[in-house]
Amino acid sequence: MLSCEEVTLLMEKKLEEKHSLKERIALFFHTMMCDACKQYEKQTRLLDSFLKANKKAVSEQELDFDSKKLEEKILQQLNKNPDKHDDH
């Protein structure tokens, strides 16, 4: 079974390219058992839809964030609550 961290990476990958059959199956089973990842997937889809719908309004220059800092912050939150984000 994949960890929550691996699953969230797969979810992000899904926005850019198609998953393999193995990845789709792993993602399906994990999200069936993990409410946190299921919620993350819904939020990711919603955000992606919003950004695609508003592509002209939001230019890359306006998106002022450091992806490494954002990744570190997400990992810190996952590590802060390990019981909620364990393998299932």
PyMOL Python script that loads the backbone (N, CA, C, O; Angstrom):
from pymol import cmd

cmd.read_pdbstr("""\
ATOM      1  N   MET A   1       0.847  -1.181   0.000  1.00  0.00           N
ATOM      2  CA  MET A   1       0.000   0.000   0.000  1.00  0.00           C
ATOM      3  C   MET A   1       0.890   1.241   0.000  1.00  0.00           C
ATOM      4  O   MET A   1       1.914   1.286   0.681  1.00  0.00           O
ATOM      5  N   LEU A   2       0.491   2.226  -0.759  1.00  0.00           N
ATOM      6  CA  LEU A   2       1.247   3.471  -0.844  1.00  0.00           C
ATOM      7  C   LEU A   2       1.008   4.345   0.376  1.00  0.00           C
ATOM      8  O   LEU A   2      -0.055   4.289   0.994  1.00  0.00           O
ATOM      9  N   SER A   3       2.004   5.152   0.717  1.00  0.00           N
ATOM     10  CA  SER A   3       1.850   6.115   1.807  1.00  0.00           C
ATOM     11  C   SER A   3       1.042   7.311   1.304  1.00  0.00           C
ATOM     12  O   SER A   3       0.854   7.481   0.099  1.00  0.00           O
ATOM     13  N   CYS A   4       0.575   8.124   2.222  1.00  0.00           N
ATOM     14  CA  CYS A   4      -0.166   9.329   1.855  1.00  0.00           C
ATOM     15  C   CYS A   4       0.703  10.262   1.017  1.00  0.00           C
ATOM     16  O   CYS A   4       0.219  10.887   0.073  1.00  0.00           O
ATOM     17  N   GLU A   5       1.967  10.355   1.357  1.00  0.00           N
ATOM     18  CA  GLU A   5       2.879  11.219   0.600  1.00  0.00           C
ATOM     19  C   GLU A   5       2.992  10.742  -0.851  1.00  0.00           C
ATOM     20  O   GLU A   5       2.950  11.549  -1.780  1.00  0.00           O
ATOM     21  N   GLU A   6       3.135   9.434  -1.039  1.00  0.00           N
ATOM     22  CA  GLU A   6       3.225   8.889  -2.397  1.00  0.00           C
ATOM     23  C   GLU A   6       1.929   9.109  -3.166  1.00  0.00           C
ATOM     24  O   GLU A   6       1.948   9.397  -4.363  1.00  0.00           O
ATOM     25  N   VAL A   7       0.818   8.974  -2.477  1.00  0.00           N
ATOM     26  CA  VAL A   7      -0.487   9.160  -3.113  1.00  0.00           C
ATOM     27  C   VAL A   7      -0.680  10.606  -3.548  1.00  0.00           C
ATOM     28  O   VAL A   7      -1.183  10.861  -4.642  1.00  0.00           O
ATOM     29  N   THR A   8      -0.286  11.557  -2.701  1.00  0.00           N
ATOM     30  CA  THR A   8      -0.460  12.961  -3.090  1.00  0.00           C
ATOM     31  C   THR A   8       0.423  13.299  -4.292  1.00  0.00           C
ATOM     32  O   THR A   8       0.027  14.098  -5.141  1.00  0.00           O
ATOM     33  N   LEU A   9       1.600  12.707  -4.374  1.00  0.00           N
ATOM     34  CA  LEU A   9       2.448  12.914  -5.553  1.00  0.00           C
ATOM     35  C   LEU A   9       1.778  12.349  -6.805  1.00  0.00           C
ATOM     36  O   LEU A   9       1.844  12.954  -7.875  1.00  0.00           O
ATOM     37  N   LEU A  10       1.138  11.195  -6.669  1.00  0.00           N
ATOM     38  CA  LEU A  10       0.402  10.615  -7.796  1.00  0.00           C
ATOM     39  C   LEU A  10      -0.760  11.509  -8.213  1.00  0.00           C
ATOM     40  O   LEU A  10      -1.040  11.660  -9.402  1.00  0.00           O
ATOM     41  N   MET A  11      -1.427  12.094  -7.240  1.00  0.00           N
ATOM     42  CA  MET A  11      -2.545  12.987  -7.551  1.00  0.00           C
ATOM     43  C   MET A  11      -2.059  14.199  -8.335  1.00  0.00           C
ATOM     44  O   MET A  11      -2.710  14.640  -9.282  1.00  0.00           O
ATOM     45  N   GLU A  12      -0.924  14.726  -7.936  1.00  0.00           N
ATOM     46  CA  GLU A  12      -0.358  15.877  -8.655  1.00  0.00           C
ATOM     47  C   GLU A  12       0.075  15.461 -10.061  1.00  0.00           C
ATOM     48  O   GLU A  12      -0.113  16.206 -11.023  1.00  0.00           O
ATOM     49  N   LYS A  13       0.643  14.290 -10.168  1.00  0.00           N
ATOM     50  CA  LYS A  13       1.064  13.772 -11.474  1.00  0.00           C
ATOM     51  C   LYS A  13      -0.146  13.630 -12.396  1.00  0.00           C
ATOM     52  O   LYS A  13      -0.062  13.883 -13.598  1.00  0.00           O
ATOM     53  N   LYS A  14      -1.260  13.224 -11.816  1.00  0.00           N
ATOM     54  CA  LYS A  14      -2.490  12.994 -12.577  1.00  0.00           C
ATOM     55  C   LYS A  14      -2.964  14.264 -13.279  1.00  0.00           C
ATOM     56  O   LYS A  14      -3.620  14.191 -14.318  1.00  0.00           O
ATOM     57  N   LEU A  15      -2.638  15.412 -12.722  1.00  0.00           N
ATOM     58  CA  LEU A  15      -3.046  16.679 -13.330  1.00  0.00           C
ATOM     59  C   LEU A  15      -2.274  16.957 -14.617  1.00  0.00           C
ATOM     60  O   LEU A  15      -2.747  17.698 -15.479  1.00  0.00           O
ATOM     61  N   GLU A  16      -1.101  16.372 -14.748  1.00  0.00           N
ATOM     62  CA  GLU A  16      -0.231  16.645 -15.894  1.00  0.00           C
ATOM     63  C   GLU A  16      -0.196  15.522 -16.929  1.00  0.00           C
ATOM     64  O   GLU A  16      -0.047  15.773 -18.125  1.00  0.00           O
ATOM     65  N   GLU A  17      -0.331  14.302 -16.465  1.00  0.00           N
ATOM     66  CA  GLU A  17      -0.227  13.172 -17.384  1.00  0.00           C
ATOM     67  C   GLU A  17      -1.087  12.010 -16.906  1.00  0.00           C
ATOM     68  O   GLU A  17      -1.557  11.985 -15.769  1.00  0.00           O
ATOM     69  N   LYS A  18      -1.275  11.067 -17.787  1.00  0.00           N
ATOM     70  CA  LYS A  18      -2.125   9.921 -17.486  1.00  0.00           C
ATOM     71  C   LYS A  18      -1.386   8.908 -16.618  1.00  0.00           C
ATOM     72  O   LYS A  18      -0.197   8.662 -16.818  1.00  0.00           O
ATOM     73  N   HIS A  19      -2.089   8.325 -15.656  1.00  0.00           N
ATOM     74  CA  HIS A  19      -1.517   7.294 -14.795  1.00  0.00           C
ATOM     75  C   HIS A  19      -1.460   5.957 -15.518  1.00  0.00           C
ATOM     76  O   HIS A  19      -2.222   5.695 -16.449  1.00  0.00           O
ATOM     77  N   SER A  20      -0.544   5.129 -15.066  1.00  0.00           N
ATOM     78  CA  SER A  20      -0.514   3.740 -15.529  1.00  0.00           C
ATOM     79  C   SER A  20      -1.655   2.998 -14.826  1.00  0.00           C
ATOM     80  O   SER A  20      -2.236   3.519 -13.873  1.00  0.00           O
ATOM     81  N   LEU A  21      -1.968   1.824 -15.274  1.00  0.00           N
ATOM     82  CA  LEU A  21      -3.017   1.019 -14.646  1.00  0.00           C
ATOM     83  C   LEU A  21      -2.668   0.738 -13.185  1.00  0.00           C
ATOM     84  O   LEU A  21      -3.529   0.821 -12.309  1.00  0.00           O
ATOM     85  N   LYS A  22      -1.411   0.408 -12.928  1.00  0.00           N
ATOM     86  CA  LYS A  22      -0.958   0.123 -11.561  1.00  0.00           C
ATOM     87  C   LYS A  22      -1.159   1.347 -10.659  1.00  0.00           C
ATOM     88  O   LYS A  22      -1.616   1.217  -9.524  1.00  0.00           O
ATOM     89  N   GLU A  23      -0.816   2.533 -11.168  1.00  0.00           N
ATOM     90  CA  GLU A  23      -0.980   3.757 -10.387  1.00  0.00           C
ATOM     91  C   GLU A  23      -2.455   4.057 -10.120  1.00  0.00           C
ATOM     92  O   GLU A  23      -2.819   4.462  -9.016  1.00  0.00           O
ATOM     93  N   ARG A  24      -3.294   3.860 -11.119  1.00  0.00           N
ATOM     94  CA  ARG A  24      -4.742   4.112 -10.936  1.00  0.00           C
ATOM     95  C   ARG A  24      -5.328   3.183  -9.876  1.00  0.00           C
ATOM     96  O   ARG A  24      -6.138   3.607  -9.052  1.00  0.00           O
ATOM     97  N   ILE A  25      -4.921   1.930  -9.902  1.00  0.00           N
ATOM     98  CA  ILE A  25      -5.430   0.957  -8.925  1.00  0.00           C
ATOM     99  C   ILE A  25      -4.949   1.320  -7.517  1.00  0.00           C
ATOM    100  O   ILE A  25      -5.732   1.308  -6.567  1.00  0.00           O
ATOM    101  N   ALA A  26      -3.662   1.642  -7.390  1.00  0.00           N
ATOM    102  CA  ALA A  26      -3.105   2.004  -6.074  1.00  0.00           C
ATOM    103  C   ALA A  26      -3.790   3.247  -5.524  1.00  0.00           C
ATOM    104  O   ALA A  26      -4.123   3.305  -4.340  1.00  0.00           O
ATOM    105  N   LEU A  27      -4.000   4.237  -6.378  1.00  0.00           N
ATOM    106  CA  LEU A  27      -4.658   5.468  -5.967  1.00  0.00           C
ATOM    107  C   LEU A  27      -6.105   5.197  -5.549  1.00  0.00           C
ATOM    108  O   LEU A  27      -6.575   5.718  -4.537  1.00  0.00           O
ATOM    109  N   PHE A  28      -6.795   4.392  -6.323  1.00  0.00           N
ATOM    110  CA  PHE A  28      -8.188   4.062  -6.020  1.00  0.00           C
ATOM    111  C   PHE A  28      -8.314   3.399  -4.648  1.00  0.00           C
ATOM    112  O   PHE A  28      -9.129   3.823  -3.829  1.00  0.00           O
ATOM    113  N   PHE A  29      -7.516   2.368  -4.396  1.00  0.00           N
ATOM    114  CA  PHE A  29      -7.626   1.654  -3.124  1.00  0.00           C
ATOM    115  C   PHE A  29      -7.212   2.517  -1.937  1.00  0.00           C
ATOM    116  O   PHE A  29      -7.831   2.446  -0.875  1.00  0.00           O
ATOM    117  N   HIS A  30      -6.184   3.321  -2.105  1.00  0.00           N
ATOM    118  CA  HIS A  30      -5.760   4.171  -0.994  1.00  0.00           C
ATOM    119  C   HIS A  30      -6.846   5.190  -0.649  1.00  0.00           C
ATOM    120  O   HIS A  30      -7.174   5.384   0.521  1.00  0.00           O
ATOM    121  N   THR A  31      -7.399   5.838  -1.673  1.00  0.00           N
ATOM    122  CA  THR A  31      -8.404   6.871  -1.393  1.00  0.00           C
ATOM    123  C   THR A  31      -9.726   6.274  -0.899  1.00  0.00           C
ATOM    124  O   THR A  31     -10.532   6.976  -0.287  1.00  0.00           O
ATOM    125  N   MET A  32      -9.946   5.015  -1.154  1.00  0.00           N
ATOM    126  CA  MET A  32     -11.143   4.363  -0.605  1.00  0.00           C
ATOM    127  C   MET A  32     -11.029   4.222   0.915  1.00  0.00           C
ATOM    128  O   MET A  32     -12.039   4.196   1.618  1.00  0.00           O
ATOM    129  N   MET A  33      -9.793   4.130   1.416  1.00  0.00           N
ATOM    130  CA  MET A  33      -9.587   3.900   2.842  1.00  0.00           C
ATOM    131  C   MET A  33      -9.093   5.129   3.599  1.00  0.00           C
ATOM    132  O   MET A  33      -9.125   5.147   4.830  1.00  0.00           O
ATOM    133  N   CYS A  34      -8.638   6.151   2.886  1.00  0.00           N
ATOM    134  CA  CYS A  34      -8.025   7.298   3.554  1.00  0.00           C
ATOM    135  C   CYS A  34      -8.840   8.567   3.282  1.00  0.00           C
ATOM    136  O   CYS A  34      -8.803   9.118   2.181  1.00  0.00           O
ATOM    137  N   ASP A  35      -9.562   9.012   4.286  1.00  0.00           N
ATOM    138  CA  ASP A  35     -10.393  10.208   4.134  1.00  0.00           C
ATOM    139  C   ASP A  35      -9.569  11.468   3.879  1.00  0.00           C
ATOM    140  O   ASP A  35     -10.003  12.353   3.141  1.00  0.00           O
ATOM    141  N   ALA A  36      -8.394  11.553   4.479  1.00  0.00           N
ATOM    142  CA  ALA A  36      -7.545  12.734   4.287  1.00  0.00           C
ATOM    143  C   ALA A  36      -7.107  12.853   2.829  1.00  0.00           C
ATOM    144  O   ALA A  36      -7.152  13.943   2.259  1.00  0.00           O
ATOM    145  N   CYS A  37      -6.694  11.767   2.233  1.00  0.00           N
ATOM    146  CA  CYS A  37      -6.265  11.791   0.834  1.00  0.00           C
ATOM    147  C   CYS A  37      -7.455  11.995  -0.108  1.00  0.00           C
ATOM    148  O   CYS A  37      -7.336  12.654  -1.141  1.00  0.00           O
ATOM    149  N   LYS A  38      -8.582  11.431   0.257  1.00  0.00           N
ATOM    150  CA  LYS A  38      -9.787  11.635  -0.544  1.00  0.00           C
ATOM    151  C   LYS A  38     -10.156  13.122  -0.568  1.00  0.00           C
ATOM    152  O   LYS A  38     -10.511  13.662  -1.616  1.00  0.00           O
ATOM    153  N   GLN A  39     -10.071  13.769   0.576  1.00  0.00           N
ATOM    154  CA  GLN A  39     -10.359  15.205   0.669  1.00  0.00           C
ATOM    155  C   GLN A  39      -9.318  16.009  -0.099  1.00  0.00           C
ATOM    156  O   GLN A  39      -9.659  16.964  -0.797  1.00  0.00           O
ATOM    157  N   TYR A  40      -8.056  15.628   0.025  1.00  0.00           N
ATOM    158  CA  TYR A  40      -6.980  16.305  -0.698  1.00  0.00           C
ATOM    159  C   TYR A  40      -7.226  16.220  -2.209  1.00  0.00           C
ATOM    160  O   TYR A  40      -7.039  17.200  -2.930  1.00  0.00           O
ATOM    161  N   GLU A  41      -7.640  15.056  -2.674  1.00  0.00           N
ATOM    162  CA  GLU A  41      -7.903  14.882  -4.107  1.00  0.00           C
ATOM    163  C   GLU A  41      -9.044  15.794  -4.569  1.00  0.00           C
ATOM    164  O   GLU A  41      -8.955  16.410  -5.632  1.00  0.00           O
ATOM    165  N   LYS A  42     -10.099  15.879  -3.783  1.00  0.00           N
ATOM    166  CA  LYS A  42     -11.217  16.768  -4.129  1.00  0.00           C
ATOM    167  C   LYS A  42     -10.758  18.220  -4.194  1.00  0.00           C
ATOM    168  O   LYS A  42     -11.107  18.952  -5.121  1.00  0.00           O
ATOM    169  N   GLN A  43      -9.977  18.627  -3.207  1.00  0.00           N
ATOM    170  CA  GLN A  43      -9.494  20.005  -3.172  1.00  0.00           C
ATOM    171  C   GLN A  43      -8.552  20.289  -4.335  1.00  0.00           C
ATOM    172  O   GLN A  43      -8.592  21.374  -4.915  1.00  0.00           O
ATOM    173  N   THR A  44      -7.717  19.338  -4.673  1.00  0.00           N
ATOM    174  CA  THR A  44      -6.787  19.500  -5.782  1.00  0.00           C
ATOM    175  C   THR A  44      -7.544  19.643  -7.093  1.00  0.00           C
ATOM    176  O   THR A  44      -7.214  20.502  -7.911  1.00  0.00           O
ATOM    177  N   ARG A  45      -8.545  18.817  -7.295  1.00  0.00           N
ATOM    178  CA  ARG A  45      -9.363  18.913  -8.514  1.00  0.00           C
ATOM    179  C   ARG A  45     -10.068  20.264  -8.598  1.00  0.00           C
ATOM    180  O   ARG A  45     -10.101  20.895  -9.654  1.00  0.00           O
ATOM    181  N   LEU A  46     -10.626  20.694  -7.481  1.00  0.00           N
ATOM    182  CA  LEU A  46     -11.329  21.972  -7.450  1.00  0.00           C
ATOM    183  C   LEU A  46     -10.375  23.122  -7.781  1.00  0.00           C
ATOM    184  O   LEU A  46     -10.699  23.992  -8.590  1.00  0.00           O
ATOM    185  N   LEU A  47      -9.224  23.120  -7.164  1.00  0.00           N
ATOM    186  CA  LEU A  47      -8.235  24.169  -7.411  1.00  0.00           C
ATOM    187  C   LEU A  47      -7.762  24.139  -8.863  1.00  0.00           C
ATOM    188  O   LEU A  47      -7.640  25.187  -9.498  1.00  0.00           O
ATOM    189  N   ASP A  48      -7.499  22.956  -9.384  1.00  0.00           N
ATOM    190  CA  ASP A  48      -7.066  22.824 -10.773  1.00  0.00           C
ATOM    191  C   ASP A  48      -8.140  23.336 -11.731  1.00  0.00           C
ATOM    192  O   ASP A  48      -7.829  24.040 -12.692  1.00  0.00           O
ATOM    193  N   SER A  49      -9.389  22.989 -11.476  1.00  0.00           N
ATOM    194  CA  SER A  49     -10.493  23.470 -12.313  1.00  0.00           C
ATOM    195  C   SER A  49     -10.593  24.981 -12.275  1.00  0.00           C
ATOM    196  O   SER A  49     -10.780  25.625 -13.307  1.00  0.00           O
ATOM    197  N   PHE A  50     -10.469  25.548 -11.080  1.00  0.00           N
ATOM    198  CA  PHE A  50     -10.530  27.001 -10.931  1.00  0.00           C
ATOM    199  C   PHE A  50      -9.408  27.675 -11.707  1.00  0.00           C
ATOM    200  O   PHE A  50      -9.639  28.645 -12.428  1.00  0.00           O
ATOM    201  N   LEU A  51      -8.197  27.160 -11.558  1.00  0.00           N
ATOM    202  CA  LEU A  51      -7.052  27.761 -12.240  1.00  0.00           C
ATOM    203  C   LEU A  51      -7.176  27.647 -13.755  1.00  0.00           C
ATOM    204  O   LEU A  51      -6.840  28.586 -14.476  1.00  0.00           O
ATOM    205  N   LYS A  52      -7.650  26.513 -14.239  1.00  0.00           N
ATOM    206  CA  LYS A  52      -7.835  26.357 -15.684  1.00  0.00           C
ATOM    207  C   LYS A  52      -8.915  27.294 -16.209  1.00  0.00           C
ATOM    208  O   LYS A  52      -8.781  27.854 -17.297  1.00  0.00           O
ATOM    209  N   ALA A  53      -9.980  27.464 -15.440  1.00  0.00           N
ATOM    210  CA  ALA A  53     -11.066  28.348 -15.850  1.00  0.00           C
ATOM    211  C   ALA A  53     -10.646  29.811 -15.833  1.00  0.00           C
ATOM    212  O   ALA A  53     -11.180  30.621 -16.591  1.00  0.00           O
ATOM    213  N   ASN A  54      -9.701  30.148 -14.981  1.00  0.00           N
ATOM    214  CA  ASN A  54      -9.261  31.532 -14.821  1.00  0.00           C
ATOM    215  C   ASN A  54      -7.824  31.733 -15.308  1.00  0.00           C
ATOM    216  O   ASN A  54      -7.100  32.588 -14.798  1.00  0.00           O
ATOM    217  N   LYS A  55      -7.430  30.949 -16.280  1.00  0.00           N
ATOM    218  CA  LYS A  55      -6.053  30.968 -16.764  1.00  0.00           C
ATOM    219  C   LYS A  55      -5.612  32.360 -17.218  1.00  0.00           C
ATOM    220  O   LYS A  55      -4.483  32.767 -16.944  1.00  0.00           O
ATOM    221  N   LYS A  56      -6.472  33.081 -17.898  1.00  0.00           N
ATOM    222  CA  LYS A  56      -6.113  34.402 -18.397  1.00  0.00           C
ATOM    223  C   LYS A  56      -5.957  35.404 -17.263  1.00  0.00           C
ATOM    224  O   LYS A  56      -5.127  36.310 -17.345  1.00  0.00           O
ATOM    225  N   ALA A  57      -6.739  35.252 -16.215  1.00  0.00           N
ATOM    226  CA  ALA A  57      -6.710  36.202 -15.108  1.00  0.00           C
ATOM    227  C   ALA A  57      -5.496  36.002 -14.203  1.00  0.00           C
ATOM    228  O   ALA A  57      -5.045  36.934 -13.537  1.00  0.00           O
ATOM    229  N   VAL A  58      -4.978  34.787 -14.188  1.00  0.00           N
ATOM    230  CA  VAL A  58      -3.858  34.473 -13.299  1.00  0.00           C
ATOM    231  C   VAL A  58      -2.634  34.143 -14.153  1.00  0.00           C
ATOM    232  O   VAL A  58      -2.535  33.056 -14.722  1.00  0.00           O
ATOM    233  N   SER A  59      -1.729  35.072 -14.232  1.00  0.00           N
ATOM    234  CA  SER A  59      -0.500  34.816 -14.992  1.00  0.00           C
ATOM    235  C   SER A  59       0.541  34.203 -14.071  1.00  0.00           C
ATOM    236  O   SER A  59       0.434  34.312 -12.850  1.00  0.00           O
ATOM    237  N   GLU A  60       1.529  33.571 -14.639  1.00  0.00           N
ATOM    238  CA  GLU A  60       2.570  32.956 -13.825  1.00  0.00           C
ATOM    239  C   GLU A  60       3.325  33.978 -12.995  1.00  0.00           C
ATOM    240  O   GLU A  60       3.789  33.663 -11.899  1.00  0.00           O
ATOM    241  N   GLN A  61       3.456  35.196 -13.498  1.00  0.00           N
ATOM    242  CA  GLN A  61       4.143  36.225 -12.742  1.00  0.00           C
ATOM    243  C   GLN A  61       3.382  36.590 -11.467  1.00  0.00           C
ATOM    244  O   GLN A  61       3.993  36.980 -10.472  1.00  0.00           O
ATOM    245  N   GLU A  62       2.072  36.470 -11.490  1.00  0.00           N
ATOM    246  CA  GLU A  62       1.267  36.800 -10.320  1.00  0.00           C
ATOM    247  C   GLU A  62       1.318  35.718  -9.263  1.00  0.00           C
ATOM    248  O   GLU A  62       1.022  35.974  -8.096  1.00  0.00           O
ATOM    249  N   LEU A  63       1.689  34.518  -9.655  1.00  0.00           N
ATOM    250  CA  LEU A  63       1.792  33.402  -8.710  1.00  0.00           C
ATOM    251  C   LEU A  63       3.150  33.453  -8.046  1.00  0.00           C
ATOM    252  O   LEU A  63       4.092  32.791  -8.483  1.00  0.00           O
ATOM    253  N   ASP A  64       3.247  34.237  -6.993  1.00  0.00           N
ATOM    254  CA  ASP A  64       4.518  34.462  -6.327  1.00  0.00           C
ATOM    255  C   ASP A  64       4.644  33.515  -5.134  1.00  0.00           C
ATOM    256  O   ASP A  64       4.237  33.854  -4.023  1.00  0.00           O
ATOM    257  N   PHE A  65       5.204  32.337  -5.366  1.00  0.00           N
ATOM    258  CA  PHE A  65       5.431  31.401  -4.279  1.00  0.00           C
ATOM    259  C   PHE A  65       6.691  30.595  -4.572  1.00  0.00           C
ATOM    260  O   PHE A  65       7.106  30.442  -5.721  1.00  0.00           O
ATOM    261  N   ASP A  66       7.267  30.099  -3.527  1.00  0.00           N
ATOM    262  CA  ASP A  66       8.447  29.256  -3.630  1.00  0.00           C
ATOM    263  C   ASP A  66       7.986  27.815  -3.462  1.00  0.00           C
ATOM    264  O   ASP A  66       7.585  27.420  -2.367  1.00  0.00           O
ATOM    265  N   SER A  67       8.036  27.033  -4.520  1.00  0.00           N
ATOM    266  CA  SER A  67       7.503  25.671  -4.468  1.00  0.00           C
ATOM    267  C   SER A  67       8.229  24.797  -3.451  1.00  0.00           C
ATOM    268  O   SER A  67       7.613  23.924  -2.840  1.00  0.00           O
ATOM    269  N   LYS A  68       9.523  25.017  -3.262  1.00  0.00           N
ATOM    270  CA  LYS A  68      10.262  24.233  -2.268  1.00  0.00           C
ATOM    271  C   LYS A  68       9.757  24.537  -0.856  1.00  0.00           C
ATOM    272  O   LYS A  68       9.566  23.625  -0.052  1.00  0.00           O
ATOM    273  N   LYS A  69       9.542  25.819  -0.561  1.00  0.00           N
ATOM    274  CA  LYS A  69       9.022  26.193   0.760  1.00  0.00           C
ATOM    275  C   LYS A  69       7.628  25.617   0.961  1.00  0.00           C
ATOM    276  O   LYS A  69       7.296  25.145   2.048  1.00  0.00           O
ATOM    277  N   LEU A  70       6.814  25.655  -0.089  1.00  0.00           N
ATOM    278  CA  LEU A  70       5.461  25.110  -0.001  1.00  0.00           C
ATOM    279  C   LEU A  70       5.507  23.606   0.246  1.00  0.00           C
ATOM    280  O   LEU A  70       4.758  23.087   1.073  1.00  0.00           O
ATOM    281  N   GLU A  71       6.381  22.910  -0.465  1.00  0.00           N
ATOM    282  CA  GLU A  71       6.533  21.464  -0.269  1.00  0.00           C
ATOM    283  C   GLU A  71       6.981  21.153   1.153  1.00  0.00           C
ATOM    284  O   GLU A  71       6.461  20.230   1.780  1.00  0.00           O
ATOM    285  N   GLU A  72       7.944  21.921   1.666  1.00  0.00           N
ATOM    286  CA  GLU A  72       8.418  21.716   3.038  1.00  0.00           C
ATOM    287  C   GLU A  72       7.292  21.933   4.040  1.00  0.00           C
ATOM    288  O   GLU A  72       7.167  21.179   5.005  1.00  0.00           O
ATOM    289  N   LYS A  73       6.481  22.946   3.820  1.00  0.00           N
ATOM    290  CA  LYS A  73       5.369  23.235   4.728  1.00  0.00           C
ATOM    291  C   LYS A  73       4.353  22.090   4.731  1.00  0.00           C
ATOM    292  O   LYS A  73       3.851  21.702   5.786  1.00  0.00           O
ATOM    293  N   ILE A  74       4.056  21.558   3.562  1.00  0.00           N
ATOM    294  CA  ILE A  74       3.117  20.433   3.464  1.00  0.00           C
ATOM    295  C   ILE A  74       3.678  19.213   4.190  1.00  0.00           C
ATOM    296  O   ILE A  74       2.962  18.546   4.936  1.00  0.00           O
ATOM    297  N   LEU A  75       4.957  18.926   3.971  1.00  0.00           N
ATOM    298  CA  LEU A  75       5.580  17.776   4.633  1.00  0.00           C
ATOM    299  C   LEU A  75       5.609  17.953   6.145  1.00  0.00           C
ATOM    300  O   LEU A  75       5.421  16.987   6.884  1.00  0.00           O
ATOM    301  N   GLN A  76       5.844  19.176   6.613  1.00  0.00           N
ATOM    302  CA  GLN A  76       5.825  19.445   8.053  1.00  0.00           C
ATOM    303  C   GLN A  76       4.443  19.155   8.632  1.00  0.00           C
ATOM    304  O   GLN A  76       4.327  18.576   9.712  1.00  0.00           O
ATOM    305  N   GLN A  77       3.403  19.555   7.915  1.00  0.00           N
ATOM    306  CA  GLN A  77       2.044  19.306   8.386  1.00  0.00           C
ATOM    307  C   GLN A  77       1.747  17.807   8.420  1.00  0.00           C
ATOM    308  O   GLN A  77       1.126  17.317   9.363  1.00  0.00           O
ATOM    309  N   LEU A  78       2.190  17.082   7.394  1.00  0.00           N
ATOM    310  CA  LEU A  78       1.988  15.631   7.370  1.00  0.00           C
ATOM    311  C   LEU A  78       2.731  14.970   8.522  1.00  0.00           C
ATOM    312  O   LEU A  78       2.205  14.056   9.158  1.00  0.00           O
ATOM    313  N   ASN A  79       3.946  15.423   8.794  1.00  0.00           N
ATOM    314  CA  ASN A  79       4.744  14.840   9.872  1.00  0.00           C
ATOM    315  C   ASN A  79       4.241  15.242  11.253  1.00  0.00           C
ATOM    316  O   ASN A  79       4.465  14.526  12.229  1.00  0.00           O
ATOM    317  N   LYS A  80       3.559  16.386  11.340  1.00  0.00           N
ATOM    318  CA  LYS A  80       3.024  16.863  12.612  1.00  0.00           C
ATOM    319  C   LYS A  80       1.898  15.951  13.105  1.00  0.00           C
ATOM    320  O   LYS A  80       1.725  15.776  14.312  1.00  0.00           O
ATOM    321  N   ASN A  81       1.136  15.374  12.180  1.00  0.00           N
ATOM    322  CA  ASN A  81       0.000  14.518  12.511  1.00  0.00           C
ATOM    323  C   ASN A  81       0.175  13.151  11.862  1.00  0.00           C
ATOM    324  O   ASN A  81      -0.615  12.794  10.988  1.00  0.00           O
ATOM    325  N   PRO A  82       1.177  12.376  12.254  1.00  0.00           N
ATOM    326  CA  PRO A  82       1.441  11.104  11.584  1.00  0.00           C
ATOM    327  C   PRO A  82       0.298  10.091  11.710  1.00  0.00           C
ATOM    328  O   PRO A  82       0.122   9.250  10.828  1.00  0.00           O
ATOM    329  N   ASP A  83      -0.473  10.160  12.788  1.00  0.00           N
ATOM    330  CA  ASP A  83      -1.570   9.209  12.960  1.00  0.00           C
ATOM    331  C   ASP A  83      -2.636   9.386  11.884  1.00  0.00           C
ATOM    332  O   ASP A  83      -3.255   8.409  11.461  1.00  0.00           O
ATOM    333  N   LYS A  84      -2.855  10.604  11.442  1.00  0.00           N
ATOM    334  CA  LYS A  84      -3.887  10.891  10.447  1.00  0.00           C
ATOM    335  C   LYS A  84      -3.435  10.555   9.049  1.00  0.00           C
ATOM    336  O   LYS A  84      -4.273  10.443   8.154  1.00  0.00           O
ATOM    337  N   HIS A  85      -2.131  10.388   8.818  1.00  0.00           N
ATOM    338  CA  HIS A  85      -1.618  10.234   7.471  1.00  0.00           C
ATOM    339  C   HIS A  85      -0.776   8.980   7.309  1.00  0.00           C
ATOM    340  O   HIS A  85       0.116   8.952   6.461  1.00  0.00           O
ATOM    341  N   ASP A  86      -1.031   7.951   8.092  1.00  0.00           N
ATOM    342  CA  ASP A  86      -0.274   6.715   7.987  1.00  0.00           C
ATOM    343  C   ASP A  86      -0.783   5.896   6.820  1.00  0.00           C
ATOM    344  O   ASP A  86      -1.838   6.174   6.250  1.00  0.00           O
ATOM    345  N   ASP A  87       0.000   4.867   6.474  1.00  0.00           N
ATOM    346  CA  ASP A  87      -0.462   3.897   5.492  1.00  0.00           C
ATOM    347  C   ASP A  87      -1.683   3.186   6.060  1.00  0.00           C
ATOM    348  O   ASP A  87      -1.796   2.988   7.270  1.00  0.00           O
ATOM    349  N   HIS A  88      -2.567   2.817   5.198  1.00  0.00           N
ATOM    350  CA  HIS A  88      -3.801   2.126   5.641  1.00  0.00           C
ATOM    351  C   HIS A  88      -3.799   0.723   5.145  1.00  0.00           C
ATOM    352  O   HIS A  88      -4.741  -0.025   5.405  1.00  0.00           O
TER     353      HIS A  88
END
""", "prot")
cmd.dss("prot")
cmd.show_as("cartoon", "prot")
cmd.util.cbc("prot")
cmd.orient("prot")
